Amino acid sequence: MRLLLVRHGQTTTNVDYLLDTAVPGAGLTELGEQQAAALPQALADEAIEALYASTLVRTRLTAAPLAAARGLDVLVRDGIREISAGDLEMLPGDSEHGELYMRTVFAWAAGDVDLRMPGGESGAEFLARYDGVVAEAAASGAGTVALVSHGAAIRTWAAARVDNIDVPFAAAHRLANTGTVVLEGSPADGWKALEWAGATVTPAGEGGPAGQPVTGAGG
């Protein structure tokens, strides 16, 4: 199975660099709408048979043009929403609050799943909900499935679950709006990343270890 993890289009809170993770969240900017409209062409070579989006407005708006182009329903699932910022909600992502958010999520990916976001969920809770949607998609029998999700959620889940994506790689490689990670595999056999935002993924990562300040907070 091919699994496409697609980050949503640009939002107003992306522009302001805020930790916007709660439902319903911000809508798309004009640029974000253009990015969403470009997705069908960007993914023209992918034989997408099922399309999922999170419960946040921005992912559903991003998925809509692709759904229309392929004649697919958008399957809305809470499990692939952004990682809750808890007490850090709507604080600046380019500050110590954003660094704490990203240190926490990458600590989860490194195995400290009992750690809890201040006022938010634990790593075990996040991974369980994201795993649940991936398992549903895999069980559907579709050959290629797209999940329109969020930056921190995609990077964290990939670092935790994909064989050739580690924490240093995910920490060093932000995912731009509508950037796509292409995976192959299954929940039972594991996942291998083929592409990260258009670039071929090699086994070796780069960047600092989990726990050091990293950038790219906010979904």
PyMOL CGO cylinders between C-alpha atoms (Angstrom):
from pymol import cmd
from pymol.cgo import CYLINDER

trace = [
    CYLINDER, 0.00, 0.00, 0.00, 1.10, 3.55, -0.76, 0.3, 1, 1, 1, 1, 1, 1,
    CYLINDER, 1.10, 3.55, -0.76, 0.29, 6.05, 1.97, 0.3, 1, 1, 1, 1, 1, 1,
    CYLINDER, 0.29, 6.05, 1.97, 0.50, 9.76, 1.19, 0.3, 1, 1, 1, 1, 1, 1,
    CYLINDER, 0.50, 9.76, 1.19, 0.75, 12.07, 4.20, 0.3, 1, 1, 1, 1, 1, 1,
    CYLINDER, 0.75, 12.07, 4.20, -0.15, 15.57, 2.99, 0.3, 1, 1, 1, 1, 1, 1,
    CYLINDER, -0.15, 15.57, 2.99, 0.18, 18.70, 5.08, 0.3, 1, 1, 1, 1, 1, 1,
    CYLINDER, 0.18, 18.70, 5.08, -2.69, 21.19, 4.70, 0.3, 1, 1, 1, 1, 1, 1,
    CYLINDER, -2.69, 21.19, 4.70, -2.46, 24.53, 2.88, 0.3, 1, 1, 1, 1, 1, 1,
    CYLINDER, -2.46, 24.53, 2.88, -1.31, 27.76, 4.49, 0.3, 1, 1, 1, 1, 1, 1,
    CYLINDER, -1.31, 27.76, 4.49, -3.46, 29.30, 7.24, 0.3, 1, 1, 1, 1, 1, 1,
    CYLINDER, -3.46, 29.30, 7.24, -3.54, 32.72, 8.88, 0.3, 1, 1, 1, 1, 1, 1,
    CYLINDER, -3.54, 32.72, 8.88, -2.05, 31.21, 12.04, 0.3, 1, 1, 1, 1, 1, 1,
    CYLINDER, -2.05, 31.21, 12.04, 0.79, 29.69, 9.98, 0.3, 1, 1, 1, 1, 1, 1,
    CYLINDER, 0.79, 29.69, 9.98, 1.57, 33.21, 8.78, 0.3, 1, 1, 1, 1, 1, 1,
    CYLINDER, 1.57, 33.21, 8.78, 1.52, 34.49, 12.37, 0.3, 1, 1, 1, 1, 1, 1,
    CYLINDER, 1.52, 34.49, 12.37, 3.45, 31.40, 13.53, 0.3, 1, 1, 1, 1, 1, 1,
    CYLINDER, 3.45, 31.40, 13.53, 1.04, 30.42, 16.28, 0.3, 1, 1, 1, 1, 1, 1,
    CYLINDER, 1.04, 30.42, 16.28, 0.44, 27.03, 17.90, 0.3, 1, 1, 1, 1, 1, 1,
    CYLINDER, 0.44, 27.03, 17.90, -3.06, 26.58, 16.47, 0.3, 1, 1, 1, 1, 1, 1,
    CYLINDER, -3.06, 26.58, 16.47, -4.07, 22.97, 17.18, 0.3, 1, 1, 1, 1, 1, 1,
    CYLINDER, -4.07, 22.97, 17.18, -7.63, 23.05, 18.56, 0.3, 1, 1, 1, 1, 1, 1,
    CYLINDER, -7.63, 23.05, 18.56, -10.78, 22.25, 16.58, 0.3, 1, 1, 1, 1, 1, 1,
    CYLINDER, -10.78, 22.25, 16.58, -11.98, 23.90, 14.36, 0.3, 1, 1, 1, 1, 1, 1,
    CYLINDER, -11.98, 23.90, 14.36, -8.82, 25.96, 13.82, 0.3, 1, 1, 1, 1, 1, 1,
    CYLINDER, -8.82, 25.96, 13.82, -8.07, 28.62, 11.22, 0.3, 1, 1, 1, 1, 1, 1,
    CYLINDER, -8.07, 28.62, 11.22, -9.13, 28.47, 7.59, 0.3, 1, 1, 1, 1, 1, 1,
    CYLINDER, -9.13, 28.47, 7.59, -6.89, 28.82, 4.55, 0.3, 1, 1, 1, 1, 1, 1,
    CYLINDER, -6.89, 28.82, 4.55, -5.30, 32.03, 3.32, 0.3, 1, 1, 1, 1, 1, 1,
    CYLINDER, -5.30, 32.03, 3.32, -5.59, 32.97, -0.35, 0.3, 1, 1, 1, 1, 1, 1,
    CYLINDER, -5.59, 32.97, -0.35, -2.23, 31.26, -0.88, 0.3, 1, 1, 1, 1, 1, 1,
    CYLINDER, -2.23, 31.26, -0.88, -3.49, 28.23, 1.02, 0.3, 1, 1, 1, 1, 1, 1,
    CYLINDER, -3.49, 28.23, 1.02, -6.49, 28.01, -1.32, 0.3, 1, 1, 1, 1, 1, 1,
    CYLINDER, -6.49, 28.01, -1.32, -4.13, 28.16, -4.31, 0.3, 1, 1, 1, 1, 1, 1,
    CYLINDER, -4.13, 28.16, -4.31, -1.99, 25.41, -2.78, 0.3, 1, 1, 1, 1, 1, 1,
    CYLINDER, -1.99, 25.41, -2.78, -5.08, 23.24, -2.28, 0.3, 1, 1, 1, 1, 1, 1,
    CYLINDER, -5.08, 23.24, -2.28, -6.22, 23.88, -5.85, 0.3, 1, 1, 1, 1, 1, 1,
    CYLINDER, -6.22, 23.88, -5.85, -2.79, 22.76, -7.10, 0.3, 1, 1, 1, 1, 1, 1,
    CYLINDER, -2.79, 22.76, -7.10, -2.88, 19.43, -5.25, 0.3, 1, 1, 1, 1, 1, 1,
    CYLINDER, -2.88, 19.43, -5.25, -4.77, 17.45, -7.94, 0.3, 1, 1, 1, 1, 1, 1,
    CYLINDER, -4.77, 17.45, -7.94, -2.07, 18.25, -10.49, 0.3, 1, 1, 1, 1, 1, 1,
    CYLINDER, -2.07, 18.25, -10.49, 0.76, 17.74, -7.99, 0.3, 1, 1, 1, 1, 1, 1,
    CYLINDER, 0.76, 17.74, -7.99, -0.59, 14.26, -7.21, 0.3, 1, 1, 1, 1, 1, 1,
    CYLINDER, -0.59, 14.26, -7.21, -1.72, 13.45, -10.76, 0.3, 1, 1, 1, 1, 1, 1,
    CYLINDER, -1.72, 13.45, -10.76, 0.53, 10.39, -10.95, 0.3, 1, 1, 1, 1, 1, 1,
    CYLINDER, 0.53, 10.39, -10.95, -0.88, 8.88, -7.75, 0.3, 1, 1, 1, 1, 1, 1,
    CYLINDER, -0.88, 8.88, -7.75, -3.80, 6.45, -8.14, 0.3, 1, 1, 1, 1, 1, 1,
    CYLINDER, -3.80, 6.45, -8.14, -5.54, 7.64, -4.97, 0.3, 1, 1, 1, 1, 1, 1,
    CYLINDER, -5.54, 7.64, -4.97, -8.49, 5.43, -4.04, 0.3, 1, 1, 1, 1, 1, 1,
    CYLINDER, -8.49, 5.43, -4.04, -9.35, 6.85, -0.61, 0.3, 1, 1, 1, 1, 1, 1,
    CYLINDER, -9.35, 6.85, -0.61, -8.94, 10.33, 0.88, 0.3, 1, 1, 1, 1, 1, 1,
    CYLINDER, -8.94, 10.33, 0.88, -8.95, 11.25, 4.56, 0.3, 1, 1, 1, 1, 1, 1,
    CYLINDER, -8.95, 11.25, 4.56, -8.81, 14.61, 6.34, 0.3, 1, 1, 1, 1, 1, 1,
    CYLINDER, -8.81, 14.61, 6.34, -8.68, 15.62, 9.98, 0.3, 1, 1, 1, 1, 1, 1,
    CYLINDER, -8.68, 15.62, 9.98, -11.46, 17.34, 11.90, 0.3, 1, 1, 1, 1, 1, 1,
    CYLINDER, -11.46, 17.34, 11.90, -9.77, 20.73, 11.55, 0.3, 1, 1, 1, 1, 1, 1,
    CYLINDER, -9.77, 20.73, 11.55, -11.17, 23.07, 8.91, 0.3, 1, 1, 1, 1, 1, 1,
    CYLINDER, -11.17, 23.07, 8.91, -7.87, 23.59, 7.12, 0.3, 1, 1, 1, 1, 1, 1,
    CYLINDER, -7.87, 23.59, 7.12, -7.41, 19.94, 6.18, 0.3, 1, 1, 1, 1, 1, 1,
    CYLINDER, -7.41, 19.94, 6.18, -10.95, 19.56, 4.86, 0.3, 1, 1, 1, 1, 1, 1,
    CYLINDER, -10.95, 19.56, 4.86, -10.57, 22.71, 2.74, 0.3, 1, 1, 1, 1, 1, 1,
    CYLINDER, -10.57, 22.71, 2.74, -7.24, 21.40, 1.44, 0.3, 1, 1, 1, 1, 1, 1,
    CYLINDER, -7.24, 21.40, 1.44, -8.70, 18.00, 0.57, 0.3, 1, 1, 1, 1, 1, 1,
    CYLINDER, -8.70, 18.00, 0.57, -11.77, 19.38, -1.22, 0.3, 1, 1, 1, 1, 1, 1,
    CYLINDER, -11.77, 19.38, -1.22, -10.22, 20.10, -4.66, 0.3, 1, 1, 1, 1, 1, 1,
    CYLINDER, -10.22, 20.10, -4.66, -8.51, 16.71, -4.71, 0.3, 1, 1, 1, 1, 1, 1,
    CYLINDER, -8.51, 16.71, -4.71, -11.75, 14.99, -3.74, 0.3, 1, 1, 1, 1, 1, 1,
    CYLINDER, -11.75, 14.99, -3.74, -13.62, 16.80, -6.50, 0.3, 1, 1, 1, 1, 1, 1,
    CYLINDER, -13.62, 16.80, -6.50, -11.00, 15.95, -9.10, 0.3, 1, 1, 1, 1, 1, 1,
    CYLINDER, -11.00, 15.95, -9.10, -10.99, 12.24, -8.20, 0.3, 1, 1, 1, 1, 1, 1,
    CYLINDER, -10.99, 12.24, -8.20, -14.67, 11.82, -7.43, 0.3, 1, 1, 1, 1, 1, 1,
    CYLINDER, -14.67, 11.82, -7.43, -13.91, 10.78, -3.86, 0.3, 1, 1, 1, 1, 1, 1,
    CYLINDER, -13.91, 10.78, -3.86, -15.62, 11.46, -0.56, 0.3, 1, 1, 1, 1, 1, 1,
    CYLINDER, -15.62, 11.46, -0.56, -13.45, 13.06, 2.13, 0.3, 1, 1, 1, 1, 1, 1,
    CYLINDER, -13.45, 13.06, 2.13, -13.40, 10.73, 5.15, 0.3, 1, 1, 1, 1, 1, 1,
    CYLINDER, -13.40, 10.73, 5.15, -13.07, 13.01, 8.20, 0.3, 1, 1, 1, 1, 1, 1,
    CYLINDER, -13.07, 13.01, 8.20, -11.26, 11.44, 11.16, 0.3, 1, 1, 1, 1, 1, 1,
    CYLINDER, -11.26, 11.44, 11.16, -10.24, 13.02, 14.46, 0.3, 1, 1, 1, 1, 1, 1,
    CYLINDER, -10.24, 13.02, 14.46, -7.27, 10.67, 14.77, 0.3, 1, 1, 1, 1, 1, 1,
    CYLINDER, -7.27, 10.67, 14.77, -5.14, 12.56, 12.25, 0.3, 1, 1, 1, 1, 1, 1,
    CYLINDER, -5.14, 12.56, 12.25, -5.71, 16.06, 13.66, 0.3, 1, 1, 1, 1, 1, 1,
    CYLINDER, -5.71, 16.06, 13.66, -2.73, 18.09, 14.84, 0.3, 1, 1, 1, 1, 1, 1,
    CYLINDER, -2.73, 18.09, 14.84, -1.00, 17.23, 18.11, 0.3, 1, 1, 1, 1, 1, 1,
    CYLINDER, -1.00, 17.23, 18.11, -2.77, 19.21, 20.83, 0.3, 1, 1, 1, 1, 1, 1,
    CYLINDER, -2.77, 19.21, 20.83, -0.71, 22.08, 22.20, 0.3, 1, 1, 1, 1, 1, 1,
    CYLINDER, -0.71, 22.08, 22.20, -2.65, 22.00, 25.47, 0.3, 1, 1, 1, 1, 1, 1,
    CYLINDER, -2.65, 22.00, 25.47, -1.57, 24.91, 27.67, 0.3, 1, 1, 1, 1, 1, 1,
    CYLINDER, -1.57, 24.91, 27.67, 0.60, 26.19, 24.79, 0.3, 1, 1, 1, 1, 1, 1,
    CYLINDER, 0.60, 26.19, 24.79, -2.37, 26.73, 22.46, 0.3, 1, 1, 1, 1, 1, 1,
    CYLINDER, -2.37, 26.73, 22.46, -2.11, 29.94, 20.35, 0.3, 1, 1, 1, 1, 1, 1,
    CYLINDER, -2.11, 29.94, 20.35, 1.27, 30.87, 21.82, 0.3, 1, 1, 1, 1, 1, 1,
    CYLINDER, 1.27, 30.87, 21.82, 4.09, 31.81, 19.42, 0.3, 1, 1, 1, 1, 1, 1,
    CYLINDER, 4.09, 31.81, 19.42, 5.66, 28.82, 17.71, 0.3, 1, 1, 1, 1, 1, 1,
    CYLINDER, 5.66, 28.82, 17.71, 8.94, 30.68, 17.19, 0.3, 1, 1, 1, 1, 1, 1,
    CYLINDER, 8.94, 30.68, 17.19, 9.57, 31.00, 20.93, 0.3, 1, 1, 1, 1, 1, 1,
    CYLINDER, 9.57, 31.00, 20.93, 10.47, 28.85, 23.90, 0.3, 1, 1, 1, 1, 1, 1,
    CYLINDER, 10.47, 28.85, 23.90, 6.87, 27.62, 23.83, 0.3, 1, 1, 1, 1, 1, 1,
    CYLINDER, 6.87, 27.62, 23.83, 7.30, 26.30, 20.31, 0.3, 1, 1, 1, 1, 1, 1,
    CYLINDER, 7.30, 26.30, 20.31, 10.61, 24.71, 21.25, 0.3, 1, 1, 1, 1, 1, 1,
    CYLINDER, 10.61, 24.71, 21.25, 8.94, 22.95, 24.20, 0.3, 1, 1, 1, 1, 1, 1,
    CYLINDER, 8.94, 22.95, 24.20, 6.17, 21.71, 21.90, 0.3, 1, 1, 1, 1, 1, 1,
    CYLINDER, 6.17, 21.71, 21.90, 8.62, 20.26, 19.38, 0.3, 1, 1, 1, 1, 1, 1,
    CYLINDER, 8.62, 20.26, 19.38, 10.95, 18.81, 22.03, 0.3, 1, 1, 1, 1, 1, 1,
    CYLINDER, 10.95, 18.81, 22.03, 7.96, 17.04, 23.53, 0.3, 1, 1, 1, 1, 1, 1,
    CYLINDER, 7.96, 17.04, 23.53, 6.68, 15.53, 20.28, 0.3, 1, 1, 1, 1, 1, 1,
    CYLINDER, 6.68, 15.53, 20.28, 10.11, 14.36, 19.17, 0.3, 1, 1, 1, 1, 1, 1,
    CYLINDER, 10.11, 14.36, 19.17, 10.71, 12.84, 22.60, 0.3, 1, 1, 1, 1, 1, 1,
    CYLINDER, 10.71, 12.84, 22.60, 7.57, 10.79, 21.92, 0.3, 1, 1, 1, 1, 1, 1,
    CYLINDER, 7.57, 10.79, 21.92, 8.97, 9.67, 18.59, 0.3, 1, 1, 1, 1, 1, 1,
    CYLINDER, 8.97, 9.67, 18.59, 12.18, 8.66, 20.35, 0.3, 1, 1, 1, 1, 1, 1,
    CYLINDER, 12.18, 8.66, 20.35, 10.21, 6.39, 22.69, 0.3, 1, 1, 1, 1, 1, 1,
    CYLINDER, 10.21, 6.39, 22.69, 9.19, 8.53, 25.70, 0.3, 1, 1, 1, 1, 1, 1,
    CYLINDER, 9.19, 8.53, 25.70, 5.49, 8.03, 24.96, 0.3, 1, 1, 1, 1, 1, 1,
    CYLINDER, 5.49, 8.03, 24.96, 4.36, 8.54, 28.56, 0.3, 1, 1, 1, 1, 1, 1,
    CYLINDER, 4.36, 8.54, 28.56, 5.52, 12.17, 28.44, 0.3, 1, 1, 1, 1, 1, 1,
    CYLINDER, 5.52, 12.17, 28.44, 2.57, 14.54, 28.28, 0.3, 1, 1, 1, 1, 1, 1,
    CYLINDER, 2.57, 14.54, 28.28, 2.25, 17.89, 26.52, 0.3, 1, 1, 1, 1, 1, 1,
    CYLINDER, 2.25, 17.89, 26.52, 1.56, 20.50, 29.22, 0.3, 1, 1, 1, 1, 1, 1,
    CYLINDER, 1.56, 20.50, 29.22, -2.22, 20.44, 29.58, 0.3, 1, 1, 1, 1, 1, 1,
    CYLINDER, -2.22, 20.44, 29.58, -2.49, 18.13, 26.56, 0.3, 1, 1, 1, 1, 1, 1,
    CYLINDER, -2.49, 18.13, 26.56, -2.17, 14.56, 25.37, 0.3, 1, 1, 1, 1, 1, 1,
    CYLINDER, -2.17, 14.56, 25.37, 0.59, 12.01, 25.87, 0.3, 1, 1, 1, 1, 1, 1,
    CYLINDER, 0.59, 12.01, 25.87, 2.68, 10.42, 23.15, 0.3, 1, 1, 1, 1, 1, 1,
    CYLINDER, 2.68, 10.42, 23.15, 0.89, 7.12, 23.64, 0.3, 1, 1, 1, 1, 1, 1,
    CYLINDER, 0.89, 7.12, 23.64, -2.47, 8.83, 23.14, 0.3, 1, 1, 1, 1, 1, 1,
    CYLINDER, -2.47, 8.83, 23.14, -1.37, 10.66, 19.99, 0.3, 1, 1, 1, 1, 1, 1,
    CYLINDER, -1.37, 10.66, 19.99, 0.23, 7.61, 18.39, 0.3, 1, 1, 1, 1, 1, 1,
    CYLINDER, 0.23, 7.61, 18.39, -2.77, 5.43, 19.19, 0.3, 1, 1, 1, 1, 1, 1,
    CYLINDER, -2.77, 5.43, 19.19, -5.21, 7.79, 17.50, 0.3, 1, 1, 1, 1, 1, 1,
    CYLINDER, -5.21, 7.79, 17.50, -3.02, 8.30, 14.42, 0.3, 1, 1, 1, 1, 1, 1,
    CYLINDER, -3.02, 8.30, 14.42, -2.28, 4.57, 14.18, 0.3, 1, 1, 1, 1, 1, 1,
    CYLINDER, -2.28, 4.57, 14.18, -6.02, 3.91, 14.27, 0.3, 1, 1, 1, 1, 1, 1,
    CYLINDER, -6.02, 3.91, 14.27, -6.70, 5.93, 11.12, 0.3, 1, 1, 1, 1, 1, 1,
    CYLINDER, -6.70, 5.93, 11.12, -3.71, 4.43, 9.32, 0.3, 1, 1, 1, 1, 1, 1,
    CYLINDER, -3.71, 4.43, 9.32, -4.95, 0.95, 10.24, 0.3, 1, 1, 1, 1, 1, 1,
    CYLINDER, -4.95, 0.95, 10.24, -8.42, 1.80, 8.94, 0.3, 1, 1, 1, 1, 1, 1,
    CYLINDER, -8.42, 1.80, 8.94, -6.93, 3.03, 5.66, 0.3, 1, 1, 1, 1, 1, 1,
    CYLINDER, -6.93, 3.03, 5.66, -4.81, -0.10, 5.31, 0.3, 1, 1, 1, 1, 1, 1,
    CYLINDER, -4.81, -0.10, 5.31, -7.80, -2.35, 6.03, 0.3, 1, 1, 1, 1, 1, 1,
    CYLINDER, -7.80, -2.35, 6.03, -9.84, -0.63, 3.30, 0.3, 1, 1, 1, 1, 1, 1,
    CYLINDER, -9.84, -0.63, 3.30, -8.01, -2.54, 0.60, 0.3, 1, 1, 1, 1, 1, 1,
    CYLINDER, -8.01, -2.54, 0.60, -7.15, 0.64, -1.30, 0.3, 1, 1, 1, 1, 1, 1,
    CYLINDER, -7.15, 0.64, -1.30, -3.82, 0.56, -3.10, 0.3, 1, 1, 1, 1, 1, 1,
    CYLINDER, -3.82, 0.56, -3.10, -3.07, 4.24, -2.49, 0.3, 1, 1, 1, 1, 1, 1,
    CYLINDER, -3.07, 4.24, -2.49, -4.54, 6.38, 0.28, 0.3, 1, 1, 1, 1, 1, 1,
    CYLINDER, -4.54, 6.38, 0.28, -3.99, 10.09, 1.01, 0.3, 1, 1, 1, 1, 1, 1,
    CYLINDER, -3.99, 10.09, 1.01, -4.27, 11.50, 4.53, 0.3, 1, 1, 1, 1, 1, 1,
    CYLINDER, -4.27, 11.50, 4.53, -4.48, 15.30, 4.68, 0.3, 1, 1, 1, 1, 1, 1,
    CYLINDER, -4.48, 15.30, 4.68, -3.05, 16.05, 8.10, 0.3, 1, 1, 1, 1, 1, 1,
    CYLINDER, -3.05, 16.05, 8.10, -0.69, 18.44, 9.92, 0.3, 1, 1, 1, 1, 1, 1,
    CYLINDER, -0.69, 18.44, 9.92, 3.00, 19.25, 10.09, 0.3, 1, 1, 1, 1, 1, 1,
    CYLINDER, 3.00, 19.25, 10.09, 3.93, 18.19, 13.61, 0.3, 1, 1, 1, 1, 1, 1,
    CYLINDER, 3.93, 18.19, 13.61, 1.62, 15.18, 13.52, 0.3, 1, 1, 1, 1, 1, 1,
    CYLINDER, 1.62, 15.18, 13.52, 3.08, 13.89, 10.25, 0.3, 1, 1, 1, 1, 1, 1,
    CYLINDER, 3.08, 13.89, 10.25, 6.70, 14.44, 11.31, 0.3, 1, 1, 1, 1, 1, 1,
    CYLINDER, 6.70, 14.44, 11.31, 6.19, 12.85, 14.72, 0.3, 1, 1, 1, 1, 1, 1,
    CYLINDER, 6.19, 12.85, 14.72, 4.24, 9.83, 13.48, 0.3, 1, 1, 1, 1, 1, 1,
    CYLINDER, 4.24, 9.83, 13.48, 6.74, 9.27, 10.67, 0.3, 1, 1, 1, 1, 1, 1,
    CYLINDER, 6.74, 9.27, 10.67, 9.72, 9.45, 13.03, 0.3, 1, 1, 1, 1, 1, 1,
    CYLINDER, 9.72, 9.45, 13.03, 8.04, 6.94, 15.35, 0.3, 1, 1, 1, 1, 1, 1,
    CYLINDER, 8.04, 6.94, 15.35, 6.67, 4.50, 12.78, 0.3, 1, 1, 1, 1, 1, 1,
    CYLINDER, 6.67, 4.50, 12.78, 8.65, 4.68, 9.51, 0.3, 1, 1, 1, 1, 1, 1,
    CYLINDER, 8.65, 4.68, 9.51, 11.73, 2.51, 9.29, 0.3, 1, 1, 1, 1, 1, 1,
    CYLINDER, 11.73, 2.51, 9.29, 13.97, 4.96, 7.42, 0.3, 1, 1, 1, 1, 1, 1,
    CYLINDER, 13.97, 4.96, 7.42, 12.79, 8.16, 9.13, 0.3, 1, 1, 1, 1, 1, 1,
    CYLINDER, 12.79, 8.16, 9.13, 14.38, 8.92, 12.49, 0.3, 1, 1, 1, 1, 1, 1,
    CYLINDER, 14.38, 8.92, 12.49, 14.00, 11.81, 14.90, 0.3, 1, 1, 1, 1, 1, 1,
    CYLINDER, 14.00, 11.81, 14.90, 17.04, 13.76, 13.64, 0.3, 1, 1, 1, 1, 1, 1,
    CYLINDER, 17.04, 13.76, 13.64, 15.71, 13.57, 10.07, 0.3, 1, 1, 1, 1, 1, 1,
    CYLINDER, 15.71, 13.57, 10.07, 12.19, 14.66, 11.04, 0.3, 1, 1, 1, 1, 1, 1,
    CYLINDER, 12.19, 14.66, 11.04, 13.56, 17.45, 13.25, 0.3, 1, 1, 1, 1, 1, 1,
    CYLINDER, 13.56, 17.45, 13.25, 15.73, 18.77, 10.44, 0.3, 1, 1, 1, 1, 1, 1,
    CYLINDER, 15.73, 18.77, 10.44, 13.15, 18.53, 7.65, 0.3, 1, 1, 1, 1, 1, 1,
    CYLINDER, 13.15, 18.53, 7.65, 10.15, 20.78, 8.08, 0.3, 1, 1, 1, 1, 1, 1,
    CYLINDER, 10.15, 20.78, 8.08, 7.19, 19.99, 5.86, 0.3, 1, 1, 1, 1, 1, 1,
    CYLINDER, 7.19, 19.99, 5.86, 5.92, 22.99, 3.91, 0.3, 1, 1, 1, 1, 1, 1,
    CYLINDER, 5.92, 22.99, 3.91, 2.22, 23.57, 3.34, 0.3, 1, 1, 1, 1, 1, 1,
    CYLINDER, 2.22, 23.57, 3.34, 0.83, 20.83, 1.06, 0.3, 1, 1, 1, 1, 1, 1,
    CYLINDER, 0.83, 20.83, 1.06, 4.19, 19.06, 1.28, 0.3, 1, 1, 1, 1, 1, 1,
    CYLINDER, 4.19, 19.06, 1.28, 3.73, 15.31, 0.90, 0.3, 1, 1, 1, 1, 1, 1,
    CYLINDER, 3.73, 15.31, 0.90, 5.47, 12.28, 2.42, 0.3, 1, 1, 1, 1, 1, 1,
    CYLINDER, 5.47, 12.28, 2.42, 5.13, 9.12, 0.32, 0.3, 1, 1, 1, 1, 1, 1,
    CYLINDER, 5.13, 9.12, 0.32, 5.28, 5.82, 2.22, 0.3, 1, 1, 1, 1, 1, 1,
    CYLINDER, 5.28, 5.82, 2.22, 5.02, 2.19, 1.21, 0.3, 1, 1, 1, 1, 1, 1,
    CYLINDER, 5.02, 2.19, 1.21, 4.18, -0.75, 3.47, 0.3, 1, 1, 1, 1, 1, 1,
    CYLINDER, 4.18, -0.75, 3.47, 1.55, -1.73, 6.00, 0.3, 1, 1, 1, 1, 1, 1,
    CYLINDER, 1.55, -1.73, 6.00, 0.91, -1.58, 9.75, 0.3, 1, 1, 1, 1, 1, 1,
    CYLINDER, 0.91, -1.58, 9.75, 1.89, -5.24, 10.04, 0.3, 1, 1, 1, 1, 1, 1,
    CYLINDER, 1.89, -5.24, 10.04, 5.06, -5.14, 7.93, 0.3, 1, 1, 1, 1, 1, 1,
    CYLINDER, 5.06, -5.14, 7.93, 6.19, -1.62, 8.68, 0.3, 1, 1, 1, 1, 1, 1,
    CYLINDER, 6.19, -1.62, 8.68, 6.61, 1.48, 6.54, 0.3, 1, 1, 1, 1, 1, 1,
    CYLINDER, 6.61, 1.48, 6.54, 9.37, 2.80, 4.32, 0.3, 1, 1, 1, 1, 1, 1,
    CYLINDER, 9.37, 2.80, 4.32, 9.53, 6.42, 3.15, 0.3, 1, 1, 1, 1, 1, 1,
    CYLINDER, 9.53, 6.42, 3.15, 10.06, 6.83, -0.58, 0.3, 1, 1, 1, 1, 1, 1,
    CYLINDER, 10.06, 6.83, -0.58, 9.83, 10.62, -0.77, 0.3, 1, 1, 1, 1, 1, 1,
    CYLINDER, 9.83, 10.62, -0.77, 9.75, 13.57, 1.62, 0.3, 1, 1, 1, 1, 1, 1,
    CYLINDER, 9.75, 13.57, 1.62, 8.41, 16.73, 0.00, 0.3, 1, 1, 1, 1, 1, 1,
    CYLINDER, 8.41, 16.73, 0.00, 9.54, 15.60, -3.44, 0.3, 1, 1, 1, 1, 1, 1,
    CYLINDER, 9.54, 15.60, -3.44, 13.02, 14.47, -2.40, 0.3, 1, 1, 1, 1, 1, 1,
    CYLINDER, 13.02, 14.47, -2.40, 14.08, 10.83, -2.26, 0.3, 1, 1, 1, 1, 1, 1,
    CYLINDER, 14.08, 10.83, -2.26, 14.59, 9.66, 1.32, 0.3, 1, 1, 1, 1, 1, 1,
    CYLINDER, 14.59, 9.66, 1.32, 17.88, 8.03, 2.18, 0.3, 1, 1, 1, 1, 1, 1,
    CYLINDER, 17.88, 8.03, 2.18, 18.36, 5.89, 5.30, 0.3, 1, 1, 1, 1, 1, 1,
    CYLINDER, 18.36, 5.89, 5.30, 20.70, 8.35, 6.99, 0.3, 1, 1, 1, 1, 1, 1,
    CYLINDER, 20.70, 8.35, 6.99, 19.17, 11.33, 8.77, 0.3, 1, 1, 1, 1, 1, 1,
    CYLINDER, 19.17, 11.33, 8.77, 20.69, 14.61, 9.78, 0.3, 1, 1, 1, 1, 1, 1,
    CYLINDER, 20.69, 14.61, 9.78, 20.26, 17.22, 12.50, 0.3, 1, 1, 1, 1, 1, 1,
    CYLINDER, 20.26, 17.22, 12.50, 20.42, 17.23, 16.27, 0.3, 1, 1, 1, 1, 1, 1,
    CYLINDER, 20.42, 17.23, 16.27, 19.16, 14.62, 18.71, 0.3, 1, 1, 1, 1, 1, 1,
    CYLINDER, 19.16, 14.62, 18.71, 15.73, 14.73, 20.27, 0.3, 1, 1, 1, 1, 1, 1,
    CYLINDER, 15.73, 14.73, 20.27, 15.62, 17.07, 23.22, 0.3, 1, 1, 1, 1, 1, 1,
    CYLINDER, 15.62, 17.07, 23.22, 17.60, 19.88, 21.59, 0.3, 1, 1, 1, 1, 1, 1,
    CYLINDER, 17.60, 19.88, 21.59, 15.65, 22.97, 20.50, 0.3, 1, 1, 1, 1, 1, 1,
    CYLINDER, 15.65, 22.97, 20.50, 14.17, 22.43, 17.06, 0.3, 1, 1, 1, 1, 1, 1,
    CYLINDER, 14.17, 22.43, 17.06, 12.11, 24.63, 14.78, 0.3, 1, 1, 1, 1, 1, 1,
    CYLINDER, 12.11, 24.63, 14.78, 8.92, 24.14, 12.87, 0.3, 1, 1, 1, 1, 1, 1,
    CYLINDER, 8.92, 24.14, 12.87, 6.23, 24.13, 15.54, 0.3, 1, 1, 1, 1, 1, 1,
    CYLINDER, 6.23, 24.13, 15.54, 2.59, 24.60, 14.68, 0.3, 1, 1, 1, 1, 1, 1,
    CYLINDER, 2.59, 24.60, 14.68, 0.35, 22.56, 12.45, 0.3, 1, 1, 1, 1, 1, 1,
]
cmd.load_cgo(trace, "trace")
